[in-house]
């Protein structure tokens, strides 16, 4: 495995020498994990009845000001491990009955992850879920061909101004839209097993933010006009909760209202974006954020 000496794994293109220092994302020369355990709070076709074998990687290239996992994304909480240990974690989660292996914010460690998946094969037979904020390079998506079965990706913002204010990434939409197109081409339409558990395909998540109804509608219109009908599942989320530095932004100091979320749902329905999931408004709860305690690492 080649450790980047001028890191360009994510769209930040920070150029860090990962053999000597951390990148913008917080990633260094070894894989760093915060938690690995069965997780029951993903979409039903991911968590199923036995749970998703979820591996939370430390650090993140986006650094969103409202991140519910800020302890690991910004605080970089976690433990460094070898790729052999990572492979063993995948196999352990499979033995525990997981429906899939769910890689959360793994982009900072793409070469390490691919090596661990190679080490775990052929014993590892579960679908691999790539759980990402959507801020991915085309090169990263292409490098994961043959490794990733299911893309569980965000499409957070349409507005460069919102993306700049909340995630310091004014290029978010232009980057994420290209990455999404590559994911859709790579994975193809959703395929489920007899239990309804997703085996391959793309889920596009969008979390409605307070005061950003027009941006949500722009995202939904983009998906309706540019993504293949029946080619993905939409997960429209209402779970926004003011975490981390959200209080520094006036619009983010509250949860979204029932009226705001109803606007988002009505827009999705009017655009016939009904394949997928729409959360109950009561889903905005802290309990959906796991405790990061190095479980399973």
Backbone as numpy.savetxt, mean C-alpha at the origin, in Angstrom:
# Nx Ny Nz CAx CAy CAz Cx Cy Cz
22.69 -10.39 -4.46 21.84 -9.19 -4.46 22.72 -7.94 -4.46
22.34 -6.98 -5.27 23.08 -5.72 -5.35 22.41 -4.67 -4.47
23.12 -4.17 -3.47 22.62 -3.09 -2.63 22.88 -1.77 -3.36
21.87 -0.95 -3.56 22.06 0.30 -4.33 23.10 1.22 -3.68
24.02 1.70 -4.48 24.97 2.70 -4.00 24.59 4.10 -4.46
23.58 4.17 -5.33 22.97 5.45 -5.73 21.49 5.14 -5.91
20.74 5.20 -4.80 19.41 4.61 -4.76 18.40 5.38 -5.61
17.73 4.63 -6.50 16.65 5.17 -7.33 15.45 4.22 -7.28
15.29 3.52 -6.15 14.21 2.54 -6.04 12.83 3.19 -6.04
12.73 4.41 -5.55 11.43 5.09 -5.51 11.51 6.39 -6.31
10.36 7.03 -6.55 10.37 8.26 -7.35 11.13 9.44 -6.73
11.49 9.36 -5.46 12.29 10.43 -4.86 13.67 10.51 -5.49
14.17 9.35 -5.98 15.49 9.31 -6.64 16.54 10.01 -5.78
16.59 9.66 -4.49 17.44 10.42 -3.56 18.93 10.16 -3.75
19.28 9.05 -4.40 20.68 8.79 -4.70 21.52 8.36 -3.52
20.90 7.92 -2.44 21.66 7.51 -1.25 22.51 6.28 -1.53
23.67 6.24 -0.93 24.50 5.04 -0.95 24.01 4.15 0.18
23.19 3.17 -0.15 22.53 2.37 0.87 23.49 1.42 1.59
24.69 1.29 1.10 25.69 0.50 1.82 26.27 1.27 2.99
26.06 2.60 2.99 26.68 3.46 4.01 25.68 4.31 4.80
24.52 4.58 4.19 23.60 5.53 4.82 22.16 5.16 4.47
21.23 5.82 5.16 19.82 5.64 4.88 19.38 6.55 3.75
18.38 6.08 2.99 17.78 6.92 1.97 16.71 7.83 2.56
16.07 8.61 1.71 14.97 9.47 2.14 13.92 8.67 2.89
13.70 7.43 2.45 12.67 6.56 3.02 13.03 6.03 4.40
14.30 6.10 4.77 14.76 5.52 6.02 15.43 4.17 5.85
15.42 3.64 4.63 16.01 2.33 4.38 17.52 2.37 4.31
18.16 1.35 4.91 19.60 1.24 4.90 20.06 0.01 4.13
21.05 -0.68 4.66 21.66 -1.79 3.93 21.02 -3.14 4.22
20.13 -3.21 5.23 19.45 -4.46 5.55 17.95 -4.23 5.66
17.20 -5.27 5.40 15.75 -5.21 5.55 15.40 -4.87 6.99
14.41 -4.00 7.16 13.95 -3.62 8.49 12.44 -3.81 8.57
11.99 -4.61 9.55 10.58 -4.90 9.71 10.07 -4.41 11.06
8.77 -4.05 11.09 8.13 -3.63 12.33 7.16 -4.67 12.86
6.63 -5.52 11.99 5.65 -6.51 12.43 5.42 -7.51 11.32
5.13 -8.75 11.69 4.74 -9.79 10.74 3.74 -10.69 11.44
2.50 -10.66 10.99 1.45 -11.41 11.68 0.22 -11.53 10.78
-0.70 -12.38 11.17 -1.98 -12.46 10.47 -2.77 -11.18 10.74
-3.34 -10.63 9.69 -4.03 -9.33 9.78 -5.43 -9.52 9.20
-6.45 -9.03 9.92 -7.83 -9.30 9.55 -8.60 -8.05 9.11
-7.89 -6.93 8.90 -8.58 -5.67 8.62 -8.34 -5.15 7.22
-7.90 -6.03 6.31 -7.81 -5.61 4.91 -9.18 -5.85 4.25
-9.28 -5.62 2.95 -10.52 -5.90 2.24 -10.88 -7.38 2.40
-12.18 -7.73 2.42 -12.58 -9.12 2.66 -11.93 -10.14 1.73
-11.68 -9.76 0.49 -11.08 -10.72 -0.44 -9.58 -10.90 -0.21
-9.00 -10.10 0.69 -7.60 -10.23 1.07 -7.48 -10.92 2.43
-8.24 -10.45 3.41 -8.15 -11.02 4.77 -8.90 -12.34 4.89
-10.01 -12.49 4.18 -10.77 -13.71 4.25 -11.14 -14.09 5.67
-11.15 -15.39 5.96 -11.48 -15.88 7.30 -10.25 -16.21 8.12
-9.11 -16.41 7.45 -7.89 -16.84 8.16 -6.87 -15.73 8.31
-7.10 -14.61 7.67 -6.19 -13.49 7.78 -5.16 -13.43 6.67
-4.65 -12.23 6.48 -3.60 -11.97 5.49 -2.25 -11.99 6.21
-1.29 -12.69 5.65 0.05 -12.78 6.25 0.81 -11.50 6.00
0.61 -10.54 6.89 1.04 -9.17 6.63 2.41 -8.87 7.23
3.29 -8.34 6.40 4.65 -7.99 6.80 4.81 -6.49 6.63
4.98 -5.78 7.76 5.11 -4.33 7.74 6.60 -3.95 7.69
7.00 -3.32 6.58 8.38 -2.86 6.43 8.52 -1.46 7.02
9.68 -1.19 7.59 9.93 0.12 8.21 10.28 1.16 7.14
9.93 2.41 7.44 10.25 3.50 6.53 9.22 3.64 5.42
9.28 4.77 4.71 8.34 5.02 3.62 8.84 6.20 2.80
8.63 6.13 1.50 9.07 7.21 0.61 8.11 8.39 0.60
6.87 8.20 1.09 5.89 9.28 1.00 5.88 10.20 2.22
5.93 9.63 3.42 5.93 10.44 4.64 4.68 11.35 4.73
3.50 10.78 4.53 2.26 11.55 4.60 2.06 12.10 6.01
1.58 13.33 6.09 1.47 14.01 7.38 0.40 13.41 8.28
-0.49 12.58 7.72 -1.58 11.99 8.49 -1.44 10.46 8.63
-0.28 9.94 8.37 -0.10 8.48 8.29 -0.50 7.79 9.59
-1.35 6.77 9.47 -1.78 6.03 10.66 -0.69 5.09 11.15
0.28 4.80 10.30 1.41 3.94 10.68 2.68 4.76 10.88
2.53 5.99 11.36 3.66 6.92 11.40 4.82 6.42 12.27
4.52 5.53 13.24 5.62 5.01 14.07 6.66 4.29 13.23
6.19 3.60 12.18 7.15 2.89 11.33 7.49 3.66 10.07
6.54 4.41 9.50 6.81 5.11 8.24 7.75 6.29 8.46
7.49 7.06 9.51 8.32 8.23 9.81 9.31 7.96 10.94
8.85 7.22 11.96 9.72 6.91 13.10 10.72 5.82 12.81
10.46 5.07 11.71 11.39 4.01 11.27 11.60 2.95 12.34
10.56 2.73 13.16 10.61 1.67 14.16 10.74 0.31 13.48
11.57 -0.54 14.02 11.69 -1.88 13.48 12.98 -2.56 13.84
13.16 -3.74 13.27 14.33 -4.57 13.55 14.95 -5.01 12.22
16.26 -4.87 12.11 16.94 -5.32 10.90 17.10 -6.83 10.92
16.84 -7.45 9.77 16.94 -8.90 9.64 17.62 -9.25 8.33
17.96 -10.52 8.16 18.56 -11.00 6.92 17.44 -11.39 5.94
17.82 -11.53 4.67 16.83 -11.99 3.70 16.42 -13.43 3.97
17.32 -14.23 4.52 16.96 -15.61 4.89 15.89 -15.61 5.96
16.02 -14.71 6.95 15.00 -14.60 7.99 13.67 -14.13 7.39
13.73 -13.21 6.45 12.52 -12.73 5.80 11.82 -13.87 5.07
12.58 -14.69 4.38 12.01 -15.85 3.69 11.34 -16.79 4.69
11.98 -17.00 5.82 11.41 -17.88 6.85 10.12 -17.30 7.43
10.05 -15.97 7.54 8.83 -15.31 8.02 7.69 -15.57 7.03
7.97 -15.46 5.74 6.94 -15.76 4.74 6.41 -17.18 4.92
7.31 -18.12 5.10 6.91 -19.53 5.23 6.16 -19.77 6.53
6.56 -19.08 7.59 5.86 -19.21 8.87 4.42 -18.71 8.76
4.22 -17.59 8.09 2.87 -17.06 7.91 2.02 -18.02 7.07
2.63 -18.66 6.09 1.93 -19.66 5.30 1.51 -20.82 6.19
2.40 -21.27 7.07 2.09 -22.37 7.99 0.98 -22.01 8.97
0.85 -20.71 9.28 -0.19 -20.26 10.20 -1.57 -20.17 9.53
-1.61 -20.42 8.23 -2.88 -20.46 7.53 -3.24 -19.21 6.76
-2.30 -18.29 6.58 -2.57 -17.04 5.87 -3.09 -17.32 4.45
-3.99 -16.47 4.00 -4.49 -16.58 2.63 -3.46 -16.09 1.62
-2.56 -15.23 2.05 -1.59 -14.61 1.14 -0.45 -14.02 1.97
0.58 -13.58 1.29 1.67 -12.82 1.92 1.50 -11.37 1.48
1.35 -10.48 2.46 0.98 -9.10 2.21 2.16 -8.20 2.59
2.82 -7.65 1.59 4.02 -6.85 1.79 3.63 -5.37 1.87
3.72 -4.79 3.06 3.25 -3.43 3.29 4.42 -2.45 3.24
4.38 -1.54 2.29 5.41 -0.50 2.10 6.79 -1.14 1.98
6.92 -2.00 0.99 8.15 -2.77 0.80 9.11 -2.15 -0.21
8.72 -1.06 -0.86 9.48 -0.56 -2.01 10.91 -0.18 -1.69
11.16 0.26 -0.46 12.53 0.63 -0.09 13.46 -0.57 -0.09
12.88 -1.77 -0.08 13.68 -2.99 0.02 13.40 -3.96 -1.13
13.10 -3.41 -2.29 12.70 -4.25 -3.42 13.70 -5.37 -3.74
15.01 -5.10 -3.86 15.94 -6.20 -4.18 15.99 -7.25 -3.07
15.90 -6.82 -1.82 15.92 -7.75 -0.69 14.67 -8.64 -0.70
13.52 -8.02 -0.99 12.27 -8.76 -1.02 12.28 -9.82 -2.12
12.76 -9.44 -3.29 12.83 -10.41 -4.40 13.75 -11.57 -4.04
14.87 -11.28 -3.40 15.78 -12.34 -2.99 15.12 -13.26 -1.96
14.40 -12.69 -1.01 13.73 -13.51 0.01 12.64 -14.38 -0.61
11.90 -13.84 -1.57 10.88 -14.64 -2.25 11.51 -15.78 -3.03
12.66 -15.52 -3.66 13.38 -16.59 -4.35 13.82 -17.67 -3.38
14.30 -17.26 -2.20 14.73 -18.23 -1.19 13.56 -19.06 -0.68
12.39 -18.46 -0.58 11.22 -19.16 -0.03 10.58 -20.13 -1.02
10.82 -19.93 -2.28 10.26 -20.81 -3.29 11.10 -22.08 -3.41
10.49 -23.22 -3.80 9.09 -23.42 -4.19 8.15 -23.73 -3.02
8.67 -23.74 -1.80 7.81 -24.05 -0.66 6.71 -23.02 -0.46
6.98 -21.76 -0.82 5.99 -20.70 -0.68 5.07 -20.72 -1.90
3.79 -20.98 -1.65 2.83 -21.12 -2.75 1.69 -20.11 -2.70
1.68 -19.24 -1.71 0.59 -18.28 -1.55 0.72 -17.12 -2.54
-0.41 -16.49 -2.88 -0.33 -15.26 -3.67 0.42 -14.17 -2.90
1.15 -13.34 -3.62 1.91 -12.25 -3.01 1.18 -10.94 -3.29
0.87 -10.23 -2.20 0.18 -8.93 -2.28 1.21 -7.82 -2.06
1.21 -6.84 -2.94 2.11 -5.70 -2.79 1.27 -4.51 -2.38
1.38 -4.13 -1.12 0.53 -3.13 -0.48 1.30 -1.80 -0.45
0.91 -0.88 -1.33 1.73 0.30 -1.59 0.91 1.59 -1.59
1.58 2.67 -1.26 0.97 3.99 -1.33 0.78 4.49 -2.75
1.24 3.72 -3.73 1.04 4.07 -5.13 2.15 4.89 -5.75
3.05 5.39 -4.90 4.16 6.24 -5.38 5.31 5.32 -5.77
5.21 4.74 -6.97 6.14 3.73 -7.44 6.67 4.11 -8.82
7.89 3.71 -9.10 8.43 3.91 -10.44 7.95 2.78 -11.35
7.90 3.06 -12.64 7.58 2.03 -13.62 8.59 0.89 -13.52
9.85 1.25 -13.30 10.91 0.24 -13.20 10.67 -0.72 -12.05
10.18 -0.19 -10.93 9.90 -1.05 -9.77 8.77 -2.02 -10.08
7.71 -1.52 -10.71 6.59 -2.39 -11.07 7.06 -3.50 -12.01
7.85 -3.13 -12.99 8.35 -4.13 -13.94 9.26 -5.15 -13.27
10.07 -4.70 -12.31 10.99 -5.60 -11.61 10.23 -6.64 -10.79
8.98 -6.34 -10.45 8.19 -7.26 -9.61 7.33 -8.21 -10.43
7.44 -8.14 -11.75 6.73 -9.11 -12.59 7.22 -10.52 -12.24
6.31 -11.42 -12.02 6.66 -12.78 -11.64 6.79 -12.97 -10.13
6.80 -11.86 -9.39 6.85 -11.93 -7.93 5.51 -11.54 -7.30
4.86 -10.54 -7.86 3.63 -10.01 -7.27 2.41 -10.51 -8.05
1.42 -11.02 -7.31 0.17 -11.47 -7.92 -0.93 -10.43 -7.79
-0.93 -9.72 -6.66 -2.00 -8.78 -6.35 -1.39 -7.43 -5.99
-1.82 -6.39 -6.68 -1.41 -5.03 -6.35 -2.51 -4.39 -5.52
-2.17 -4.03 -4.30 -3.10 -3.33 -3.40 -2.55 -1.92 -3.26
-3.01 -1.04 -4.15 -2.35 0.26 -4.31 -3.28 1.42 -4.00
-2.72 2.45 -3.41 -3.47 3.69 -3.20 -3.45 4.54 -4.47
-4.48 5.36 -4.61 -4.46 6.50 -5.51 -4.95 7.65 -4.64
-4.01 8.33 -4.01 -4.31 9.25 -2.91 -4.83 10.61 -3.35
-4.17 11.20 -4.34 -4.47 12.59 -4.71 -4.51 12.73 -6.23
-5.32 13.64 -6.68 -5.28 14.09 -8.07 -4.58 15.45 -8.14
-4.79 16.27 -7.12 -4.25 17.62 -7.08 -2.78 17.66 -6.68
-1.91 18.27 -7.49 -0.51 18.43 -7.09 -0.37 19.25 -5.82
-1.27 20.22 -5.62 -1.19 21.06 -4.42 -1.44 20.26 -3.15
-2.47 19.41 -3.17 -2.75 18.57 -2.01 -1.60 17.59 -1.77
-1.11 16.98 -2.84 -0.01 16.02 -2.72 1.24 16.69 -2.16
1.47 17.93 -2.54 2.63 18.66 -2.04 2.45 19.00 -0.56
1.25 19.45 -0.20 1.02 19.85 1.19 1.04 18.67 2.15
0.43 17.57 1.76 0.24 16.46 2.69 1.33 15.38 2.60
2.02 15.28 1.44 3.02 14.23 1.28 4.33 14.72 0.65
4.48 16.03 0.48 5.70 16.60 -0.11 6.02 15.93 -1.45
4.96 15.65 -2.23 5.16 14.95 -3.50 4.21 15.53 -4.55
4.50 16.72 -5.06 3.60 17.34 -6.05 3.43 16.51 -7.31
4.37 15.61 -7.58 4.28 14.75 -8.76 3.52 13.46 -8.48
2.87 13.37 -7.33 2.26 12.10 -6.92 1.34 11.53 -8.00
0.37 12.32 -8.47 -0.61 11.75 -9.39 0.02 11.30 -10.70
0.89 12.12 -11.27 1.50 11.75 -12.54 2.31 10.47 -12.41
2.98 10.30 -11.27 3.77 9.09 -11.03 2.86 7.90 -10.76
1.89 8.08 -9.87 1.03 6.97 -9.46 0.14 6.48 -10.59
-0.31 7.39 -11.45 -1.17 6.99 -12.57 -0.41 6.09 -13.55
0.85 6.43 -13.80 1.66 5.59 -14.70 1.94 4.23 -14.07
2.23 4.24 -12.77 2.48 2.98 -12.08 1.23 2.11 -12.08
0.07 2.72 -11.84 -1.18 1.97 -11.84 -1.44 1.33 -13.20
-1.20 2.07 -14.27 -1.40 1.50 -15.61 -0.53 0.27 -15.81
0.71 0.32 -15.31 1.61 -0.83 -15.43 1.13 -1.99 -14.57
0.60 -1.70 -13.39 0.07 -2.76 -12.51 -1.12 -3.45 -13.16
-2.03 -2.66 -13.74 -3.22 -3.22 -14.39 -2.83 -4.10 -15.57
-1.87 -3.64 -16.34 -1.41 -4.44 -17.48 -0.76 -5.73 -17.02
-0.01 -5.65 -15.94 0.75 -6.81 -15.46 -0.14 -7.86 -14.82
-1.10 -7.43 -13.99 -1.90 -8.37 -13.21 -3.12 -8.90 -13.95
-3.69 -8.09 -14.82 -4.92 -8.50 -15.48 -6.13 -8.36 -14.58
-7.32 -8.76 -15.05 -8.55 -8.61 -14.27 -8.50 -9.46 -12.99
-9.31 -9.08 -11.99 -9.32 -9.83 -10.72 -9.73 -11.28 -10.92
-9.01 -12.17 -10.22 -9.32 -13.61 -10.23 -9.44 -14.06 -8.78
-10.56 -14.70 -8.44 -10.80 -15.19 -7.08 -10.87 -16.70 -7.07
-10.61 -17.29 -5.89 -10.77 -18.74 -5.76 -12.20 -19.05 -5.34
-12.47 -20.32 -5.05 -13.83 -20.75 -4.71 -14.35 -20.09 -3.44
-13.44 -19.65 -2.55 -13.84 -18.99 -1.31 -14.03 -17.48 -1.49
-13.77 -16.98 -2.69 -13.87 -15.55 -2.93 -12.60 -14.79 -2.60
-11.52 -15.51 -2.31 -10.25 -14.86 -1.97 -9.51 -14.50 -3.26
-9.06 -13.27 -3.33 -8.37 -12.81 -4.54 -7.06 -13.55 -4.73
-6.83 -14.02 -5.96 -5.61 -14.73 -6.30 -4.69 -13.88 -7.17
-5.28 -12.99 -7.93 -4.50 -12.05 -8.74 -5.39 -10.88 -9.11
-4.75 -9.76 -9.47 -5.51 -8.58 -9.85 -5.03 -7.33 -9.14
-5.83 -6.27 -9.26 -5.49 -4.97 -8.69 -6.66 -4.45 -7.86
-6.36 -3.99 -6.65 -7.31 -3.23 -5.85 -6.78 -1.81 -5.75
-7.60 -0.85 -6.13 -7.23 0.57 -6.03 -7.94 1.16 -4.82
-7.15 1.59 -3.86 -7.71 2.22 -2.66 -7.68 3.74 -2.81
-8.75 4.36 -2.35 -8.74 5.82 -2.21 -9.41 6.16 -0.89
-8.70 6.85 -0.03 -9.26 7.28 1.24 -9.73 8.72 1.11
-11.03 8.92 1.28 -11.59 10.27 1.20 -11.07 11.09 2.38
-10.57 12.28 2.08 -10.01 13.16 3.10 -10.97 14.32 3.37
-10.99 14.83 4.60 -11.86 15.96 4.91 -11.49 17.18 4.08
-12.51 17.83 3.54 -12.29 19.04 2.77 -11.76 18.80 1.37
-11.71 17.55 0.94 -11.12 17.23 -0.37 -12.10 16.48 -1.27
-13.37 16.82 -1.17 -14.40 16.12 -1.95 -14.15 16.22 -3.45
-13.74 17.39 -3.92 -13.53 17.57 -5.36 -12.33 16.75 -5.85
-11.33 16.60 -5.01 -10.18 15.79 -5.39 -10.58 14.32 -5.49
-11.39 13.85 -4.55 -11.89 12.48 -4.61 -12.67 12.25 -5.89
-13.54 13.19 -6.25 -14.31 13.05 -7.48 -13.41 13.01 -8.70
-12.34 13.80 -8.68 -11.39 13.80 -9.81 -10.70 12.44 -9.94
-10.36 11.84 -8.81 -9.75 10.51 -8.83 -10.73 9.49 -9.41
-11.97 9.54 -8.96 -12.98 8.58 -9.44 -13.24 8.77 -10.92
-13.30 10.02 -11.37 -13.50 10.26 -12.81 -12.32 9.73 -13.62
-11.11 9.90 -13.07 -9.94 9.38 -13.78 -10.03 7.86 -13.92
-10.37 7.18 -12.83 -10.46 5.72 -12.88 -11.54 5.26 -13.87
-12.68 5.94 -13.85 -13.77 5.58 -14.76 -13.37 5.77 -16.22
-12.56 6.76 -16.48 -12.20 7.07 -17.86 -10.94 6.42 -18.37
-10.11 5.91 -17.46 -8.79 5.44 -17.89 -8.45 4.00 -17.50
-9.11 3.46 -16.49 -8.84 2.07 -16.10 -9.88 1.17 -16.75
-9.49 -0.04 -17.13 -10.42 -0.92 -17.84 -11.62 -1.30 -16.98
-12.81 -1.22 -17.54 -14.03 -1.60 -16.84 -13.94 -3.09 -16.48
-14.10 -3.41 -15.21 -13.99 -4.79 -14.77 -12.55 -5.24 -14.57
-11.61 -4.31 -14.76 -10.20 -4.67 -14.69 -9.57 -4.49 -13.33
-10.35 -3.97 -12.35 -9.81 -3.75 -11.02 -10.97 -3.67 -10.02
-10.63 -3.70 -8.75 -11.60 -3.49 -7.68 -11.30 -2.15 -7.03
-12.34 -1.40 -6.74 -12.19 -0.12 -6.06 -12.47 -0.31 -4.58
-11.60 0.24 -3.74 -11.83 0.27 -2.30 -11.90 1.73 -1.88
-13.12 2.21 -1.67 -13.35 3.61 -1.30 -13.47 3.68 0.22
-12.54 4.37 0.86 -12.40 4.28 2.31 -12.82 5.57 3.02
-13.42 5.38 4.18 -13.87 6.51 5.00 -13.12 6.58 6.32
-12.05 5.80 6.45 -11.44 5.58 7.76 -10.47 6.67 8.21
-10.35 7.77 7.47 -9.41 8.81 7.86 -9.58 9.21 9.33
-8.47 9.21 10.05 -8.43 9.62 11.45 -7.24 10.55 11.61
-7.36 11.66 12.31 -6.23 12.60 12.45 -5.08 12.00 13.27
-4.06 11.55 12.57 -2.87 10.99 13.20 -1.66 11.87 12.90
-0.57 11.60 13.60 0.75 12.14 13.31 0.71 13.68 13.28
0.99 14.29 12.15 1.06 15.75 12.07 -0.19 16.37 11.43
-1.28 15.62 11.43 -2.50 16.11 10.79 -2.97 17.43 11.39
-2.75 17.63 12.68 -3.25 18.84 13.34 -2.56 20.11 12.83
-1.45 19.95 12.11 -0.76 21.11 11.54 -1.44 21.63 10.28
-2.45 20.89 9.81 -3.18 21.24 8.59 -4.65 21.39 8.96
-5.18 22.58 8.82 -6.53 22.89 9.31 -7.58 21.90 8.82
-7.53 21.57 7.53 -8.57 20.69 6.96 -8.52 19.28 7.53
-7.35 18.88 8.02 -7.17 17.49 8.46 -7.40 17.28 9.95
-7.85 18.30 10.65 -8.00 18.17 12.11 -9.25 17.41 12.53
-10.06 17.04 11.56 -11.30 16.33 11.87 -11.45 15.13 10.95
-12.32 14.23 11.31 -12.67 13.14 10.41 -13.63 13.66 9.33
-13.80 12.89 8.28 -14.73 13.33 7.24 -16.16 13.18 7.76
-17.03 14.01 7.23 -18.43 13.95 7.64 -19.16 12.88 6.84
-20.31 12.48 7.35 -21.15 11.52 6.63 -21.54 12.10 5.27
-21.83 13.40 5.23 -22.21 14.05 3.97 -21.07 14.00 2.96
-19.84 14.25 3.41 -18.68 14.21 2.51 -18.49 12.81 1.94
-18.59 11.80 2.80 -18.37 10.44 2.30 -19.51 10.01 1.38
-20.73 10.47 1.69 -21.85 10.14 0.81 -21.65 10.73 -0.58
-21.07 11.91 -0.66 -20.75 12.50 -1.97 -19.81 11.58 -2.75
-18.80 11.04 -2.06 -17.84 10.16 -2.71 -18.52 8.89 -3.21
-19.35 8.29 -2.37 -20.06 7.06 -2.74 -20.99 7.33 -3.92
-21.74 8.42 -3.85 -22.67 8.73 -4.93 -21.94 8.96 -6.25
-20.77 9.58 -6.18 -19.97 9.80 -7.39 -19.52 8.47 -7.99
-19.03 7.59 -7.12 -18.57 6.27 -7.59 -19.72 5.50 -8.24
-20.88 5.54 -7.62 -22.04 4.82 -8.16 -22.46 5.42 -9.50
-22.47 6.75 -9.59 -22.87 7.40 -10.84 -21.91 7.07 -11.99
-20.66 6.80 -11.64 -19.64 6.45 -12.64 -19.57 4.94 -12.88
-20.46 4.21 -12.21 -20.52 2.74 -12.29 -19.25 2.06 -11.80
-18.63 2.69 -10.81 -17.45 2.09 -10.16 -17.93 1.31 -8.93
-18.62 0.21 -9.19 -19.26 -0.53 -8.10 -18.65 -1.90 -7.86
-17.60 -2.24 -8.59 -16.89 -3.49 -8.33 -15.87 -3.23 -7.23
-16.12 -3.75 -6.03 -15.17 -3.54 -4.96 -15.84 -3.30 -3.63
-15.35 -2.30 -2.88 -15.75 -2.12 -1.49 -15.94 -0.64 -1.17
-16.96 -0.38 -0.37 -17.18 0.95 0.17 -17.39 0.78 1.67
-16.56 1.45 2.46 -16.61 1.28 3.90 -17.85 1.92 4.51
-18.26 1.36 5.65 -19.23 2.04 6.48 -18.57 3.29 7.05
-19.33 4.35 7.24 -18.76 5.58 7.79 -18.13 5.34 9.17
-18.62 4.34 9.92 -18.11 4.05 11.26 -16.73 3.42 11.25
-16.15 3.23 10.06 -14.84 2.57 9.97 -13.68 3.45 10.41
-13.91 4.71 10.70 -12.83 5.61 11.14 -12.53 5.36 12.61
-11.75 4.30 12.85 -11.44 3.90 14.22 -9.96 3.60 14.36
-9.41 3.92 15.51 -8.00 3.66 15.76 -7.70 2.16 15.82
-8.71 1.33 16.09 -8.46 -0.11 16.27 -7.97 -0.78 14.99
-8.14 -0.12 13.85 -7.67 -0.72 12.60 -6.17 -0.56 12.42
-5.54 0.21 13.29 -4.09 0.37 13.25 -3.46 -0.61 14.21
-2.65 -1.57 13.72 -2.07 -2.56 14.62 -1.01 -1.97 15.54
-0.76 -2.66 16.63 0.32 -2.26 17.53 1.63 -2.75 16.93
2.57 -1.85 16.76 3.86 -2.24 16.19 4.80 -2.63 17.33
4.92 -3.94 17.51 5.64 -4.48 18.66 6.63 -5.58 18.27
7.01 -5.60 16.97 7.95 -6.59 16.44 7.39 -8.01 16.51
6.08 -8.16 16.59 5.49 -9.49 16.59 5.88 -10.22 15.31
6.37 -11.44 15.45 6.69 -12.29 14.32 7.99 -11.97 13.61
8.71 -10.94 14.04 9.95 -10.55 13.35 11.13 -11.34 13.90
